[in-house]
Amino acid sequence: MAAQVSQEAFIDNMVSQHGFDRYRLIDLLGKAKVKKSILKLMYYPPKKKRKRRYRGKPWYKYRRNFVNTRSINRGIDFWRENASALKRAQKTYGVPAEIIVAIIGVETRYGRIMGNFRVIDALKTLAFHYPRRADFFREELEHYLLFTREEGVDPLIKKGSYAGAMGLGQFMPSSYRRYAVDFDGDGERNIWTNTTDAIGSVANYFRSFGWKTGESVIKATQVRPNAVEGLLTKKFKPQYPLWQLKQRGALYHGDEPNDMLGLLVDLRTEIGTAYWLGFQNYYVITRYNNSKHYAMAVYQLAQEIANGYAESY
């Protein structure tokens, strides 16, 4: 584990690398609070919070938390309320409207749960008092200070999750700087209260990670029993063309070209393990959250929302 970097050393770096005023930064970080509640959530998530992480849950139980009647109906409502922005985002970035809606639904329940911690408190706490991932959060604190300076935002005001994720799409500061867009052209990238900017930002994120317009995301398959172990992988990026996956035991009969890259995904259902073939667009969803359960929840919620939205017209 890398040696813990002190707040003083961090300030030195911000001054030398980015030209921050030392005394203003000392004053700013002095106003930021170390939150024991955040450390408690990171080390010992209470039962309710632990459920949000869904670690160890089989797919069929995980699914219920996101793909349910309430989430679907709220997603349809969100689509109706933001139809123009979603249509433009789909045309501009090539990402289906339902995928954008589903991401916002899974991440923040369509803006209902965006976090109520000051971002600077969360990042200061984790950058200097959470050794396990201090390097990561120190970089995010750096990005946060840069973005607030770049955009003329008071760094003491913005709020987010206890890990520092922000807005409807829960962007970390580094993702905000790279992928957030001013999609309504008002001169501000507001992913907190401006749904148009949030929609454009999520779509831009997906395109930046290689979303393939019009291509499949994930499809069900069968597999020869003796081939499963050799096909499963812990990686999320497709590595083998379909012809090779079929040759090695995937009993797939879809219409994708045989040179299209895919990977086998296993999901535990109530009646046993089901298998799917994930493609490039499945991998892109996992760039938002490195979890096969998360990616499938987003995909299936998106399909349900799209069906419900189409039926409502």
Rosetta silent file (secondary structure, phi, psi, omega in degrees, C-alpha in Angstrom):
SEQUENCE: MAAQVSQEAFIDNMVSQHGFDRYRLIDLLGKAKVKKSILKLMYYPPKKKRKRRYRGKPWYKYRRNFVNTRSINRGIDFWRENASALKRAQKTYGVPAEIIVAIIGVETRYGRIMGNFRVIDALKTLAFHYPRRADFFREELEHYLLFTREEGVDPLIKKGSYAGAMGLGQFMPSSYRRYAVDFDGDGERNIWTNTTDAIGSVANYFRSFGWKTGESVIKATQVRPNAVEGLLTKKFKPQYPLWQLKQRGALYHGDEPNDMLGLLVDLRTEIGTAYWLGFQNYYVITRYNNSKHYAMAVYQLAQEIANGYAESY
SCORE:     score description
SCORE:     0.000 S_00000001
   1 L     0.000  136.084 -179.350    0.000    0.000    0.000 S_00000001
   2 L   -66.143  151.259  179.575    1.320    3.454   -0.901 S_00000001
   3 L   -63.843  141.557  179.203    2.336    5.743    1.915 S_00000001
   4 L   -65.065  131.306  178.804   -0.423    8.023    3.112 S_00000001
   5 L   -92.832  131.618 -177.914   -0.059   11.533    1.674 S_00000001
   6 L   -76.451  162.121  175.995   -0.689   14.347    4.131 S_00000001
   7 H   -61.763  -36.694  179.624   -3.032   17.246    3.531 S_00000001
   8 H   -63.327  -42.668  178.815   -0.009   19.542    3.593 S_00000001
   9 H   -66.658  -36.657  177.017    1.692   17.560    0.819 S_00000001
  10 H   -62.037  -44.703  178.633   -1.521   17.618   -1.185 S_00000001
  11 H   -61.763  -42.917  177.399   -1.671   21.401   -0.859 S_00000001
  12 H   -55.145  -43.895 -178.890    1.970   21.654   -1.948 S_00000001
  13 H   -65.933  -42.769 -179.296    1.101   19.704   -5.082 S_00000001
  14 H   -64.364  -33.398  178.244   -1.961   21.812   -5.878 S_00000001
  15 H   -71.787  -47.979 -175.734    0.140   24.959   -5.553 S_00000001
  16 H   -75.041  -38.235 -175.446    3.073   23.722   -7.639 S_00000001
  17 H   -86.920  -32.035 -171.845    1.134   21.775  -10.267 S_00000001
  18 H  -125.183    2.145  174.667   -2.004   23.871  -10.675 S_00000001
  19 L    72.482   24.077  176.917   -1.156   27.322   -9.350 S_00000001
  20 L   -69.645  149.122  173.695   -3.588   27.360   -6.435 S_00000001
  21 L   -74.968  121.356 -173.758   -3.140   30.044   -3.808 S_00000001
  22 H   -57.290  -46.866 -172.027   -1.703   28.254   -0.785 S_00000001
  23 H   -74.279  -33.369  174.728   -3.448   30.273    1.894 S_00000001
  24 H   -67.070  -37.741  179.794   -6.833   30.203    0.215 S_00000001
  25 H   -70.463  -38.634  175.141   -6.552   26.449   -0.164 S_00000001
  26 H   -60.197  -43.935  178.846   -5.520   26.026    3.468 S_00000001
  27 H   -63.788  -43.400 -178.947   -8.549   28.096    4.453 S_00000001
  28 H   -62.522  -50.306 -178.671  -10.857   26.126    2.149 S_00000001
  29 H   -68.895  -23.704  174.129   -9.746   22.703    3.376 S_00000001
  30 H   -68.487  -29.278  178.061   -9.944   24.027    6.924 S_00000001
  31 H   -81.569  -19.586  175.648  -13.641   24.698    6.346 S_00000001
  32 L   -75.529  142.673 -174.181  -14.150   21.179    5.006 S_00000001
  33 L  -107.575  142.486  171.052  -15.090   18.716    7.714 S_00000001
  34 L   -83.502  118.902 -174.331  -13.873   15.191    8.365 S_00000001
  35 L  -101.447  111.431  176.533  -17.071   13.188    8.685 S_00000001
  36 H   -62.168  -30.236  179.809  -16.958   10.157   10.935 S_00000001
  37 H   -63.604  -33.676  178.645  -20.310    9.142    9.475 S_00000001
  38 H   -69.705  -44.749  178.260  -18.677    8.786    6.048 S_00000001
  39 H   -62.316  -37.975  178.445  -15.894    6.593    7.402 S_00000001
  40 H   -63.739  -40.096  178.314  -18.473    4.495    9.210 S_00000001
  41 H   -65.662  -35.254  179.970  -20.363    4.024    5.957 S_00000001
  42 H   -74.240  -40.857 -176.736  -17.168    2.978    4.178 S_00000001
  43 H   -85.853  -42.421 -173.748  -15.951    0.603    6.870 S_00000001
  44 L  -135.171   74.073 -179.516  -19.195   -0.646    8.391 S_00000001
  45 L   -60.177  129.116  176.243  -22.199   -0.011    6.152 S_00000001
  46 L   -63.764  167.977 -173.378  -25.409   -0.350    8.191 S_00000001
  47 H   -54.490  -44.237 -178.755  -27.910   -2.928    7.058 S_00000001
  48 H   -63.528  -43.129  179.327  -29.903   -0.486    4.950 S_00000001
  49 H   -70.159  -35.797 -179.464  -26.803    0.831    3.228 S_00000001
  50 H   -60.636  -34.286  178.475  -25.371   -2.639    2.830 S_00000001
  51 H   -63.219  -31.424 -179.691  -28.420   -3.518    0.799 S_00000001
  52 H   -66.890  -26.988 -179.581  -27.549   -0.757   -1.610 S_00000001
  53 H   -81.112  -26.185  174.191  -24.268   -2.441   -2.342 S_00000001
  54 L    55.376   29.860 -179.519  -25.998   -5.761   -3.035 S_00000001
  55 L   -72.210  132.430  176.647  -22.766   -7.667   -2.561 S_00000001
  56 L    83.942   -7.314  179.781  -23.220  -11.393   -2.667 S_00000001
  57 L   -75.237  138.746  173.024  -26.845  -11.235   -3.731 S_00000001
  58 L   -67.370  158.786 -175.399  -27.894  -13.603   -6.514 S_00000001
  59 H   -54.025  -44.266 -173.197  -29.085  -11.912   -9.664 S_00000001
  60 H   -65.568  -27.005  175.825  -32.777  -12.608   -9.121 S_00000001
  61 H   -82.118  -40.652  177.119  -32.713  -10.820   -5.745 S_00000001
  62 H   -58.263  -43.837 -175.822  -30.548   -7.959   -7.004 S_00000001
  63 H   -56.627  -38.455 -175.656  -32.913   -7.467   -9.940 S_00000001
  64 H   -61.109  -27.004 -177.876  -35.925   -6.769   -7.721 S_00000001
  65 L   -73.391  -20.900 -174.509  -34.319   -3.634   -6.350 S_00000001
  66 L  -122.313  -38.464 -177.950  -34.110   -1.978   -9.763 S_00000001
  67 L  -101.368   86.646 -178.226  -36.382   -3.703  -12.265 S_00000001
  68 L  -145.443  170.495 -173.632  -39.769   -3.285  -10.649 S_00000001
  69 H   -57.999  -42.932 -178.312  -43.066   -1.577  -11.358 S_00000001
  70 H   -63.236  -46.631 -179.305  -42.190    1.624   -9.517 S_00000001
  71 H   -64.487  -38.680  179.299  -38.840    2.064  -11.287 S_00000001
  72 H   -65.298  -48.640 -178.175  -40.376    1.298  -14.676 S_00000001
  73 H   -64.977  -39.266  177.666  -43.275    3.737  -14.235 S_00000001
  74 H   -67.556  -33.444  176.461  -41.027    6.488  -12.927 S_00000001
  75 H   -65.762  -40.745  177.126  -38.712    5.885  -15.861 S_00000001
  76 H   -62.593  -43.410  177.969  -41.597    6.270  -18.303 S_00000001
  77 H   -61.817  -43.034  179.692  -42.600    9.505  -16.568 S_00000001
  78 H   -61.572  -41.480  178.728  -39.007   10.772  -16.713 S_00000001
  79 H   -61.896  -46.178  179.421  -38.879    9.998  -20.431 S_00000001
  80 H   -59.289  -43.406 -176.523  -42.130   11.879  -21.067 S_00000001
  81 H   -70.137  -23.202 -175.020  -40.901   14.904  -19.101 S_00000001
  82 L  -125.944   30.216 -173.017  -37.563   14.952  -20.940 S_00000001
  83 H   -59.088  -41.959 -177.106  -38.533   13.555  -24.337 S_00000001
  84 H   -64.961  -46.127  179.934  -36.953   16.360  -26.365 S_00000001
  85 H   -64.604  -39.615 -179.446  -33.575   16.184  -24.595 S_00000001
  86 H   -67.590  -40.152  177.586  -33.520   12.393  -24.794 S_00000001
  87 H   -62.811  -42.358 -179.778  -34.337   12.410  -28.504 S_00000001
  88 H   -69.056  -38.328  178.440  -31.552   14.909  -29.157 S_00000001
  89 H   -64.816  -40.766  178.821  -29.071   12.964  -27.002 S_00000001
  90 H   -63.560  -40.773  179.523  -29.856    9.763  -28.869 S_00000001
  91 H   -69.721  -39.115 -175.763  -29.320   11.522  -32.205 S_00000001
  92 H   -74.301  -43.367 -171.577  -26.148   13.313  -31.051 S_00000001
  93 H  -109.755  -10.456  177.672  -24.397   10.480  -29.220 S_00000001
  94 L    78.493   11.506 -178.927  -26.039    7.361  -30.647 S_00000001
  95 L  -100.644  128.314 -177.712  -27.073    6.049  -27.223 S_00000001
  96 L   -58.203  141.796 -179.516  -30.699    4.859  -26.896 S_00000001
  97 H   -55.816  -39.849 -176.274  -32.943    7.054  -24.770 S_00000001
  98 H   -65.689  -31.461  177.228  -34.000    4.092  -22.631 S_00000001
  99 H   -68.181  -43.025  178.170  -30.400    3.325  -21.649 S_00000001
 100 H   -61.237  -46.132  179.976  -29.867    6.926  -20.524 S_00000001
 101 H   -61.817  -43.585 -177.521  -33.102    6.872  -18.534 S_00000001
 102 H   -64.566  -38.977  177.234  -32.254    3.531  -16.935 S_00000001
 103 H   -58.883  -49.169 -179.406  -28.814    4.739  -15.806 S_00000001
 104 H   -64.017  -34.439  177.591  -30.355    7.751  -14.078 S_00000001
 105 H   -67.360  -45.912 -179.430  -33.001    5.475  -12.575 S_00000001
 106 H   -69.192  -40.093 -175.873  -30.540    2.967  -11.175 S_00000001
 107 H   -72.117  -45.620 -171.677  -28.083    5.608   -9.974 S_00000001
 108 H  -136.785   15.601 -176.666  -30.402    8.102   -8.261 S_00000001
 109 L    53.922   46.656  178.573  -33.991    6.940   -8.690 S_00000001
 110 L    60.208   40.302  175.257  -34.422    9.688  -11.303 S_00000001
 111 L    91.372    1.447 -178.655  -32.888   12.326   -9.054 S_00000001
 112 L   -78.438  -27.153 -177.389  -34.639   11.373   -5.831 S_00000001
 113 L  -130.793   87.017 -178.579  -31.484   10.061   -4.115 S_00000001
 114 L  -106.918   -2.831 -179.070  -28.411   12.076   -5.119 S_00000001
 115 L    96.337  145.159 -176.429  -26.718   12.256   -1.713 S_00000001
 116 L  -124.455   21.296  176.551  -26.745   14.985    0.894 S_00000001
 117 E   -94.572  141.569  170.350  -23.067   15.193    1.857 S_00000001
 118 E   -63.361  131.079 -176.701  -20.968   18.182    0.864 S_00000001
 119 H   -58.782  -40.596 -177.820  -18.659   16.831   -1.812 S_00000001
 120 H   -66.334  -33.562  176.050  -15.634   18.540   -0.309 S_00000001
 121 H   -66.136  -45.267 -179.106  -16.336   16.946    3.095 S_00000001
 122 H   -61.586  -46.165 -175.126  -16.648   13.497    1.534 S_00000001
 123 H   -73.606  -37.121  175.457  -13.474   13.811   -0.515 S_00000001
 124 H   -62.727  -45.180 -179.212  -11.382   15.369    2.262 S_00000001
 125 H   -58.203  -47.394 -173.758  -12.486   12.623    4.643 S_00000001
 126 H   -81.026  -27.047  179.815  -11.667    9.813    2.229 S_00000001
 127 H   -71.954  -30.578 -173.258   -8.515   11.353    0.772 S_00000001
 128 H  -121.131   -3.021 -176.959   -6.775   11.706    4.133 S_00000001
 129 H  -136.090   13.826  178.554   -8.530    9.316    6.512 S_00000001
 130 L  -133.209   78.253 -171.691   -9.375    6.232    4.450 S_00000001
 131 H   -54.037  -32.021 -175.181   -6.018    4.590    3.629 S_00000001
 132 H   -55.592  -39.186 -178.161   -7.518    1.731    1.639 S_00000001
 133 H  -133.051   30.889 -176.453   -8.432    4.016   -1.286 S_00000001
 134 H   -59.861  -40.318 -179.160   -6.797    7.293   -0.319 S_00000001
 135 H   -58.713  -45.560  179.829   -4.923    7.623   -3.620 S_00000001
 136 H   -61.211  -49.403 -175.579   -8.157    7.402   -5.595 S_00000001
 137 H   -72.895  -26.519  175.065  -10.036    9.895   -3.464 S_00000001
 138 H   -67.584  -38.720  175.780   -7.106   12.293   -3.336 S_00000001
 139 H   -65.244  -38.116  178.611   -7.147   12.379   -7.135 S_00000001
 140 H   -68.132  -36.258  175.301  -10.878   12.983   -7.056 S_00000001
 141 H   -62.714  -41.236  176.314  -10.386   15.843   -4.589 S_00000001
 142 H   -58.796  -47.504  178.882   -7.841   17.306   -6.994 S_00000001
 143 H   -63.838  -37.384 -179.221  -10.333   17.055   -9.860 S_00000001
 144 H   -63.841  -45.866  179.654  -13.067   18.552   -7.699 S_00000001
 145 H   -64.650  -36.889  178.030  -10.986   21.597   -6.824 S_00000001
 146 H   -67.245  -45.092 -177.276  -10.001   22.022  -10.467 S_00000001
 147 H   -66.900  -39.289  179.718  -13.557   21.766  -11.744 S_00000001
 148 H   -67.649  -33.926  175.498  -14.941   24.233   -9.192 S_00000001
 149 H   -68.982  -43.866 -178.256  -12.189   26.697  -10.101 S_00000001
 150 H   -61.688  -36.451 -173.676  -12.728   26.193  -13.832 S_00000001
 151 L  -104.919    6.324  177.256  -16.454   26.741  -13.597 S_00000001
 152 L    64.750   37.291 -177.389  -16.513   29.410  -10.892 S_00000001
 153 L  -102.699  139.580  174.924  -18.397   27.201   -8.446 S_00000001
 154 L   -69.561  114.796 -176.599  -18.199   27.542   -4.663 S_00000001
 155 L   -67.734  -11.569 -179.967  -16.549   24.237   -3.617 S_00000001
 156 L   -87.614   -5.151 -172.642  -18.299   24.374   -0.239 S_00000001
 157 L   -99.630  -41.208 -171.771  -21.767   24.187   -1.752 S_00000001
 158 L   -61.930  139.373 -179.139  -21.983   21.168   -4.058 S_00000001
 159 E  -119.392  156.302  179.679  -23.493   18.018   -2.571 S_00000001
 160 E  -164.922 -157.629 -178.711  -23.305   14.358   -3.485 S_00000001
 161 L   -76.373  173.008  179.231  -22.971   10.847   -2.141 S_00000001
 162 L   -68.414  -11.240  175.291  -20.796    9.863    0.804 S_00000001
 163 L  -101.803    2.612  177.576  -18.161    8.813   -1.760 S_00000001
 164 L    92.360    8.916  178.028  -18.274   12.130   -3.604 S_00000001
 165 L   -77.035  143.968 -167.153  -20.424   11.084   -6.580 S_00000001
 166 E  -126.726  143.344  167.620  -22.446   13.954   -7.975 S_00000001
 167 L    77.243 -173.274 -176.070  -25.720   14.723   -9.686 S_00000001
 168 L   -62.260  -32.190 -179.710  -28.410   12.704  -11.428 S_00000001
 169 L   -98.442    2.116  178.264  -25.840   10.446  -13.071 S_00000001
 170 L    53.380   57.540  175.564  -23.550   10.226  -10.007 S_00000001
 171 E   -82.743  132.945  166.043  -20.366   11.375  -11.718 S_00000001
 172 L   -70.931  158.114 -177.236  -17.177   11.452   -9.728 S_00000001
 173 H   -53.548  -38.109  178.673  -15.305   14.773  -10.210 S_00000001
 174 H   -64.158  -39.945  177.922  -12.866   13.236  -12.712 S_00000001
 175 H   -69.048  -37.023  176.459  -15.780   11.948  -14.800 S_00000001
 176 H   -58.297  -48.541 -177.183  -17.500   15.297  -14.522 S_00000001
 177 H   -63.507  -35.134 -176.040  -14.448   17.076  -15.937 S_00000001
 178 H   -84.302  -37.642 -165.819  -14.085   14.558  -18.781 S_00000001
 179 H  -121.092  -18.097 -179.734  -17.660   13.799  -19.769 S_00000001
 180 L   -66.046  141.421 -178.288  -20.161   16.335  -18.410 S_00000001
 181 L  -130.318  152.049  172.987  -21.601   18.565  -21.134 S_00000001
 182 L   -88.147   82.875 -169.173  -23.582   21.789  -21.310 S_00000001
 183 L   -78.720  -16.947  177.952  -26.311   20.133  -23.341 S_00000001
 184 L  -102.888   -0.177  173.730  -28.788   23.020  -23.199 S_00000001
 185 L    70.954   25.694 -179.762  -26.195   25.672  -24.071 S_00000001
 186 L   -92.539    6.665  178.145  -26.744   27.923  -21.060 S_00000001
 187 L    87.577    6.731 -177.818  -23.020   28.119  -20.277 S_00000001
 188 L  -138.437  138.568  174.815  -23.124   25.759  -17.303 S_00000001
 189 L   -96.365   88.125 -174.413  -22.657   22.009  -16.915 S_00000001
 190 L  -106.589   98.689 -179.216  -25.318   21.412  -14.278 S_00000001
 191 L   -95.848    6.469 -179.831  -25.857   17.707  -13.657 S_00000001
 192 L   -91.154  -51.835 -174.275  -27.641   18.310  -10.330 S_00000001
 193 L  -121.191   -5.943 -179.919  -30.853   20.102  -11.255 S_00000001
 194 L  -103.428  101.142 -176.170  -30.678   20.400  -15.050 S_00000001
 195 H   -65.311  -28.998  179.063  -31.989   17.141  -16.491 S_00000001
 196 H   -64.556  -46.708  177.430  -30.986   18.181  -20.014 S_00000001
 197 H   -63.504  -40.663 -179.596  -27.321   18.511  -19.020 S_00000001
 198 H   -63.231  -43.208  179.511  -27.495   15.264  -17.043 S_00000001
 199 H   -62.848  -48.036  178.963  -28.978   13.400  -20.014 S_00000001
 200 H   -62.941  -36.520 -178.086  -26.368   14.724  -22.427 S_00000001
 201 H   -68.308  -43.239  177.550  -23.566   13.968  -19.969 S_00000001
 202 H   -62.713  -43.715 -179.944  -24.602   10.334  -19.478 S_00000001
 203 H   -63.310  -41.015  178.736  -24.906    9.882  -23.246 S_00000001
 204 H   -64.756  -38.669  176.787  -21.477   11.458  -23.799 S_00000001
 205 H   -58.173  -47.092 -178.236  -19.984    9.156  -21.168 S_00000001
 206 H   -65.506  -43.565  178.858  -21.323    6.116  -22.994 S_00000001
 207 H   -63.074  -38.854 -178.087  -20.145    7.269  -26.389 S_00000001
 208 H   -63.418  -28.475  179.062  -16.703    8.045  -24.978 S_00000001
 209 L   -92.983    7.508  170.126  -16.365    4.455  -23.791 S_00000001
 210 L    99.454   29.276  176.672  -17.248    3.056  -27.191 S_00000001
 211 L   -59.890  133.593 -179.012  -21.018    2.563  -27.407 S_00000001
 212 L  -102.942  106.777 -176.809  -21.892    0.990  -30.763 S_00000001
 213 L   -59.179  128.663  176.320  -25.088    2.498  -32.137 S_00000001
 214 L    82.865   -5.523 -179.630  -27.611   -0.119  -33.187 S_00000001
 215 L   -89.429  161.155  179.985  -25.601   -3.108  -31.928 S_00000001
 216 L   -66.410  156.827  175.799  -26.771   -5.687  -29.414 S_00000001
 217 L  -101.924  -60.397 -177.944  -26.067   -5.363  -25.700 S_00000001
 218 E  -157.566  141.021 -178.268  -26.576   -8.839  -24.273 S_00000001
 219 E  -139.384  147.267 -179.179  -28.559  -11.888  -25.376 S_00000001
 220 E   -67.740  148.399  177.158  -29.528  -15.182  -23.796 S_00000001
 221 E  -148.967  168.869  168.570  -27.724  -18.346  -24.844 S_00000001
 222 E  -112.932  160.028 -176.851  -27.254  -21.943  -23.880 S_00000001
 223 E  -139.482  139.940  173.908  -23.895  -23.552  -23.254 S_00000001
 224 L   -61.260  131.266 -174.385  -22.666  -27.110  -23.340 S_00000001
 225 H   -51.724  -39.139 -177.561  -22.284  -28.090  -19.652 S_00000001
 226 H   -78.826   -1.202 -177.630  -18.657  -29.145  -20.020 S_00000001
 227 H  -104.841  -11.042 -172.952  -17.767  -25.842  -21.695 S_00000001
 228 H   -57.731  -52.196 -174.971  -18.993  -23.377  -19.063 S_00000001
 229 H   -58.870  -36.900 -178.428  -15.847  -23.218  -16.952 S_00000001
 230 H   -75.781  -18.693 -178.113  -13.643  -22.608  -19.964 S_00000001
 231 H   -95.276  -28.540 -177.682  -15.818  -19.790  -21.287 S_00000001
 232 E   -70.777  146.193  178.885  -16.439  -17.776  -18.117 S_00000001
 233 L  -145.532  153.885  177.045  -14.065  -14.940  -17.310 S_00000001
 234 L   -82.698  -10.105 -179.860  -13.791  -12.271  -14.632 S_00000001
 235 L   -81.698  155.541 -178.984  -13.127   -9.664  -17.303 S_00000001
 236 L  -105.905  -13.270 -178.792  -15.923   -7.564  -18.777 S_00000001
 237 L   -86.137  124.614  178.212  -14.419   -6.675  -22.139 S_00000001
 238 L   -57.646  134.833 -175.745  -15.378   -9.087  -24.935 S_00000001
 239 L  -120.965  -22.761 -172.612  -12.294  -10.904  -26.183 S_00000001
 240 E  -119.242  139.766  176.226  -13.433  -13.698  -28.501 S_00000001
 241 E   -67.571  155.859 -177.116  -15.398  -13.609  -31.771 S_00000001
 242 H   -56.488  -38.746 -177.943  -18.728  -15.383  -31.829 S_00000001
 243 H   -60.331  -35.939 -179.940  -17.436  -18.128  -34.103 S_00000001
 244 H   -74.517  -38.356  177.375  -14.831  -19.034  -31.512 S_00000001
 245 H   -62.787  -40.518  177.782  -17.312  -18.893  -28.616 S_00000001
 246 H   -66.126  -41.892  179.400  -19.601  -21.229  -30.564 S_00000001
 247 H   -61.340  -32.416 -177.388  -16.697  -23.519  -31.365 S_00000001
 248 L   -90.531   -0.892  172.244  -15.856  -23.691  -27.662 S_00000001
 249 L   129.015    1.621  176.202  -19.388  -24.562  -26.559 S_00000001
 250 E   -80.873  119.920 -178.080  -21.735  -21.569  -26.733 S_00000001
 251 E   -93.383   70.703 -172.730  -24.977  -22.777  -28.325 S_00000001
 252 L  -109.852  137.216 -176.423  -25.961  -19.386  -29.674 S_00000001
 253 L  -128.015   29.254  177.747  -28.172  -18.809  -32.706 S_00000001
 254 L   -73.752  176.002 -174.973  -28.470  -15.033  -32.868 S_00000001
 255 L  -101.181   12.739  175.747  -28.043  -12.990  -36.024 S_00000001
 256 L   -68.197  150.110  179.175  -24.931  -11.060  -35.007 S_00000001
 257 L   -63.794  148.125 -174.785  -21.972  -11.487  -37.376 S_00000001
 258 L   -66.189  -17.495  178.842  -19.605  -14.303  -36.450 S_00000001
 259 L   -92.983    2.362  178.462  -16.658  -11.943  -36.074 S_00000001
 260 L   -71.492  134.041 -177.491  -18.461   -9.834  -33.439 S_00000001
 261 E   -79.407  142.246  179.292  -16.707  -10.022  -30.081 S_00000001
 262 E  -150.228  174.191  174.114  -18.580  -11.381  -27.065 S_00000001
 263 E  -147.896  155.253 -179.317  -18.197  -12.949  -23.654 S_00000001
 264 E   -85.451  134.299  178.777  -20.182  -15.390  -21.563 S_00000001
 265 E  -122.620  130.157  177.794  -22.116  -13.996  -18.589 S_00000001
 266 E  -108.563  135.992  179.874  -23.646  -16.214  -15.905 S_00000001
 267 E  -135.035  131.451 -177.168  -26.576  -15.050  -13.785 S_00000001
 268 E   -85.789  116.466  177.786  -28.208  -16.971  -10.980 S_00000001
 269 E  -101.560  178.847 -179.371  -31.979  -17.162  -11.325 S_00000001
 270 L   -69.687  -17.407 -178.408  -34.571  -18.718   -9.039 S_00000001
 271 L  -114.798   12.844  178.678  -34.520  -21.909  -11.112 S_00000001
 272 E   132.188 -174.325 -178.173  -30.787  -22.150  -11.723 S_00000001
 273 E   -85.035  131.189  175.646  -27.987  -20.430  -13.583 S_00000001
 274 E  -108.210  153.038 -177.218  -28.801  -18.700  -16.858 S_00000001
 275 E  -121.929  146.025 -177.695  -26.215  -17.750  -19.473 S_00000001
 276 E  -138.103  156.631  170.623  -25.951  -14.739  -21.716 S_00000001
 277 E  -108.267  120.009  178.223  -23.577  -13.403  -24.328 S_00000001
 278 E   -97.783  143.482 -178.248  -22.494   -9.831  -23.672 S_00000001
 279 L  -115.841 -168.347 -175.850  -21.159   -7.623  -26.458 S_00000001
 280 H   -54.329  -41.090 -177.153  -19.328   -4.288  -26.662 S_00000001
 281 H   -69.876  -28.528  171.830  -22.332   -2.304  -25.436 S_00000001
 282 H   -63.657  -44.991  178.444  -22.622   -4.553  -22.386 S_00000001
 283 H   -59.274  -40.302 -179.193  -18.991   -3.767  -21.625 S_00000001
 284 H   -62.065  -39.885  177.513  -19.719   -0.035  -21.932 S_00000001
 285 H   -62.056  -36.745  179.372  -22.449   -0.285  -19.275 S_00000001
 286 H   -69.646  -13.801  175.033  -19.954   -1.951  -16.934 S_00000001
 287 L   -72.001  -18.274  175.206  -17.706    1.121  -17.283 S_00000001
 288 L   -80.523  -36.925  177.608  -20.324    2.909  -15.218 S_00000001
 289 L  -155.067  122.606 -170.946  -20.217    0.220  -12.541 S_00000001
 290 L   -77.076   66.191 -174.644  -17.932   -2.799  -12.726 S_00000001
 291 L  -149.618  131.426  177.904  -20.662   -5.366  -12.071 S_00000001
 292 H   -69.058  -32.037  177.495  -22.475   -7.876  -14.251 S_00000001
 293 H   -66.865  -44.083  178.656  -25.558   -7.513  -12.055 S_00000001
 294 H   -59.960  -48.768 -177.444  -25.536   -3.749  -12.464 S_00000001
 295 H   -60.785  -42.070  179.948  -25.142   -3.966  -16.241 S_00000001
 296 H   -69.712  -36.399  177.599  -27.997   -6.423  -16.585 S_00000001
 297 H   -62.563  -43.890  177.932  -30.230   -4.362  -14.287 S_00000001
 298 H   -61.567  -45.821 -177.184  -29.646   -1.276  -16.422 S_00000001
 299 H   -64.087  -48.159 -177.031  -30.299   -3.217  -19.615 S_00000001
 300 H   -69.855  -37.054  175.153  -33.476   -4.928  -18.439 S_00000001
 301 H   -62.633  -41.844  178.727  -34.861   -1.770  -16.828 S_00000001
 302 H   -59.108  -43.794 -179.985  -34.175    0.049  -20.095 S_00000001
 303 H   -64.465  -41.490  179.225  -36.106   -2.561  -22.079 S_00000001
 304 H   -65.509  -40.965  178.909  -39.080   -2.420  -19.717 S_00000001
 305 H   -65.513  -43.748  179.864  -39.140    1.372  -19.830 S_00000001
 306 H   -60.864  -43.322  179.189  -38.914    1.402  -23.638 S_00000001
 307 H   -63.769  -44.997 -179.426  -41.792   -1.063  -23.918 S_00000001
 308 H   -66.094  -38.595  179.596  -43.927    0.891  -21.447 S_00000001
 309 H   -66.102  -42.897  179.680  -43.168    4.216  -23.111 S_00000001
 310 H   -63.785  -39.228 -177.565  -44.073    2.860  -26.558 S_00000001
 311 H   -71.310  -20.875 -177.183  -47.323    1.384  -25.255 S_00000001
 312 L   -81.697   -2.714  179.603  -48.333    4.690  -23.683 S_00000001
 313 L  -119.590    0.000    0.000  -48.580    6.340  -27.118 S_00000001
